[in-house]
Amino acid sequence: MKYIFLLFLSMFIGCSSPYTGDGVLSDRGFTLSDERYRVTLGKFPFSQGTTASFVASGLPNRRFILGVELSNKNCQVMDSAAEINFVVYDEHHQVVVKEKHAFYQLVWDKKLNQKCDRPFGYVKAAAKEISIGNGNVCMRPIYSGADYGTGSSFISRNNGIYHIVISIESPPSTTPIQAGNIVLKDGGVPTKGDGGC
């Protein structure tokens, strides 16, 4: 009975993750099925030729979305043609994520009625439309990397070590721009395979 109680308690208070990577992992609690976890890996200056490397290890087993979070002062970056590279590879040197896009091509999660409030930019997961009959369709994920990597997201493995490299190939603006944050956002409980198609 004591064992059952402790198991039940651990499910609801949420055991802290043994995160040992760069930056800070925050846990918003078990009541949130999505966006429970967030890893702020570190600041990143948006200037030509800038490259930064991070390591994320001990992540909870979730789908994580790698992206850049801007300050409210940097909202013009969302329309920039400058290119940003998102590269993630694991401890076995397998490519997990490899995406290169202009800032204006990223998906921007602006929130607050589409006003610019610390927008988060990421690469949308690739998917193929599949007919399932009666005029209905579903979206089958297209995985391009290890650990179900698609877009700038992946599913973290237990004991997985992820090396993250972010680089800028051209300046996003002639206007001076402050640094933003490189962030891993929780994309929810992992969904693997064909996405239900």
C-alpha positions as CSV (number, residue, x, y, z in Angstrom):
1,M,0.0,0.0,0.0
2,K,2.9,2.3,0.8
3,Y,4.5,1.6,-2.6
4,I,1.2,2.4,-4.4
5,F,0.9,5.7,-2.5
6,L,4.4,6.7,-3.4
7,L,3.9,5.8,-7.0
8,F,0.7,7.8,-7.1
9,L,2.4,10.8,-5.4
10,S,5.3,10.8,-7.8
11,M,2.9,10.8,-10.8
12,F,1.2,13.9,-9.6
13,I,4.0,16.0,-8.1
14,G,6.2,15.3,-11.1
15,C,9.7,14.0,-10.4
16,S,12.4,16.5,-11.3
17,S,14.2,15.6,-14.5
18,P,17.9,14.7,-14.2
19,Y,18.7,17.4,-16.6
20,T,22.5,18.0,-16.9
21,G,22.8,20.1,-20.1
22,D,23.3,23.7,-20.8
23,G,20.9,26.4,-19.6
24,V,17.9,25.8,-17.3
25,L,15.1,23.3,-17.5
26,S,11.8,24.5,-15.9
27,D,8.8,22.2,-15.1
28,R,5.4,23.9,-15.0
29,G,3.8,20.8,-13.4
30,F,1.8,17.7,-14.3
31,T,-1.5,19.5,-15.0
32,L,-0.1,20.7,-18.4
33,S,-0.1,18.0,-21.1
34,D,1.7,20.3,-23.5
35,E,4.3,22.9,-22.7
36,R,5.1,21.4,-19.4
37,Y,8.8,21.6,-19.8
38,R,11.0,24.4,-21.2
39,V,14.8,24.5,-21.6
40,T,16.3,28.0,-22.0
41,L,19.6,27.0,-23.5
42,G,21.1,30.5,-23.6
43,K,21.3,33.9,-25.3
44,F,22.2,34.2,-28.9
45,P,23.3,37.3,-30.8
46,F,21.8,37.8,-34.3
47,S,24.8,38.8,-36.2
48,Q,26.5,37.6,-39.4
49,G,28.7,34.6,-38.9
50,T,27.6,33.9,-35.4
51,T,27.6,30.3,-34.2
52,A,26.7,28.9,-30.8
53,S,26.8,25.3,-29.5
54,F,24.7,23.8,-26.7
55,V,24.3,20.4,-25.1
56,A,21.0,19.0,-23.8
57,S,21.2,15.8,-21.8
58,G,18.8,14.2,-19.4
59,L,15.7,15.6,-21.1
60,P,12.3,14.2,-20.2
61,N,10.9,11.8,-22.8
62,R,8.8,14.3,-24.7
63,R,8.7,15.9,-28.2
64,F,10.8,19.0,-27.9
65,I,10.7,21.9,-30.4
66,L,13.9,23.8,-31.0
67,G,13.5,27.4,-31.8
68,V,14.5,31.0,-31.1
69,E,12.6,33.3,-28.8
70,L,12.9,37.0,-29.5
71,S,12.5,40.0,-27.1
72,N,9.7,42.4,-27.8
73,K,12.3,44.8,-29.2
74,N,13.3,42.4,-31.9
75,C,10.0,41.8,-33.6
76,Q,11.2,43.0,-37.0
77,V,13.4,39.9,-37.2
78,M,10.3,37.9,-38.0
79,D,10.3,39.5,-41.5
80,S,14.0,39.1,-42.1
81,A,15.5,37.2,-45.1
82,A,18.5,36.3,-43.0
83,E,19.0,32.6,-42.7
84,I,19.3,30.6,-39.5
85,N,20.6,27.0,-39.2
86,F,19.2,24.6,-36.7
87,V,21.4,21.5,-36.3
88,V,21.0,18.7,-33.7
89,Y,22.9,15.5,-33.5
90,D,23.0,12.8,-30.9
91,E,25.8,11.1,-28.9
92,H,26.2,8.6,-31.8
93,H,26.8,11.5,-34.2
94,Q,23.5,10.8,-35.9
95,V,21.7,13.8,-37.4
96,V,18.4,14.5,-35.6
97,V,17.5,17.9,-37.0
98,K,19.1,19.8,-39.9
99,E,17.1,22.8,-41.1
100,K,18.1,26.0,-42.8
101,H,15.5,28.7,-43.3
102,A,15.1,32.5,-43.5
103,F,13.6,34.0,-40.4
104,Y,10.4,35.0,-42.3
105,Q,9.9,31.3,-43.2
106,L,9.8,30.1,-39.6
107,V,6.5,29.5,-37.8
108,W,6.1,32.3,-35.3
109,D,4.1,31.6,-32.1
110,K,3.2,35.2,-31.2
111,K,0.4,34.6,-28.8
112,L,-1.7,37.4,-27.2
113,N,-4.0,37.9,-30.2
114,Q,-1.1,37.8,-32.7
115,K,0.6,40.8,-31.0
116,C,4.4,40.7,-30.8
117,D,5.0,39.3,-27.3
118,R,8.3,37.4,-27.1
119,P,7.6,35.5,-30.3
120,F,9.0,31.9,-30.7
121,G,10.1,30.9,-34.1
122,Y,10.6,27.3,-35.2
123,V,10.5,25.0,-38.3
124,K,7.2,23.2,-38.8
125,A,7.2,19.4,-38.7
126,A,6.9,17.9,-42.2
127,A,3.9,15.8,-43.0
128,K,2.1,14.2,-45.9
129,E,-1.6,14.3,-46.5
130,I,-3.1,10.8,-46.5
131,S,-6.7,9.9,-47.6
132,I,-8.4,7.7,-45.0
133,G,-11.8,7.4,-46.8
134,N,-15.1,9.2,-46.8
135,G,-13.4,12.4,-47.8
136,N,-11.3,12.5,-44.6
137,V,-7.6,12.9,-44.5
138,C,-4.9,12.7,-41.9
139,M,-1.4,14.1,-41.8
140,R,1.4,11.4,-41.7
141,P,4.6,12.7,-40.2
142,I,7.7,12.7,-42.4
143,Y,10.7,12.0,-40.3
144,S,14.1,13.2,-41.6
145,G,16.3,12.5,-38.7
146,A,17.1,10.1,-35.8
147,D,14.8,10.2,-32.8
148,Y,11.8,11.0,-35.0
149,G,13.3,14.3,-36.0
150,T,11.0,16.4,-38.2
151,G,11.2,20.1,-38.8
152,S,13.1,21.5,-35.8
153,S,11.6,19.0,-33.4
154,F,12.6,15.5,-32.1
155,I,11.6,13.0,-29.4
156,S,14.2,12.9,-26.6
157,R,15.4,9.5,-25.5
158,N,16.2,8.4,-22.0
159,N,19.9,9.1,-21.5
160,G,20.1,10.8,-24.8
161,I,22.8,13.5,-25.3
162,Y,21.9,16.1,-27.9
163,H,24.4,18.5,-29.4
164,I,22.7,21.7,-30.7
165,V,24.4,24.1,-33.1
166,I,22.7,27.4,-34.2
167,S,24.3,29.7,-36.7
168,I,23.4,32.8,-38.7
169,E,24.6,33.2,-42.3
170,S,23.7,36.8,-42.8
171,P,22.7,39.7,-40.6
172,P,18.9,39.8,-40.0
173,S,18.8,43.6,-40.2
174,T,20.8,46.7,-40.5
175,T,19.2,47.9,-37.3
176,P,21.1,46.8,-34.1
177,I,19.4,43.8,-32.6
178,Q,19.7,42.5,-29.1
179,A,20.3,38.8,-28.4
180,G,17.4,36.4,-28.3
181,N,17.1,33.0,-26.5
182,I,17.6,29.6,-27.9
183,V,14.9,27.5,-26.4
184,L,13.6,23.9,-26.4
185,K,9.8,24.0,-25.9
186,D,7.8,21.0,-24.8
187,G,5.7,19.7,-27.7
188,G,3.7,17.2,-25.6
189,V,3.7,13.5,-25.1
190,P,5.6,11.7,-27.8
191,T,3.7,10.5,-30.9
192,K,5.6,8.1,-33.0
193,G,5.0,6.1,-36.2
194,D,2.5,7.2,-38.7
195,G,0.5,9.7,-36.6
196,G,-2.6,7.5,-36.7
197,C,-2.9,7.3,-40.5
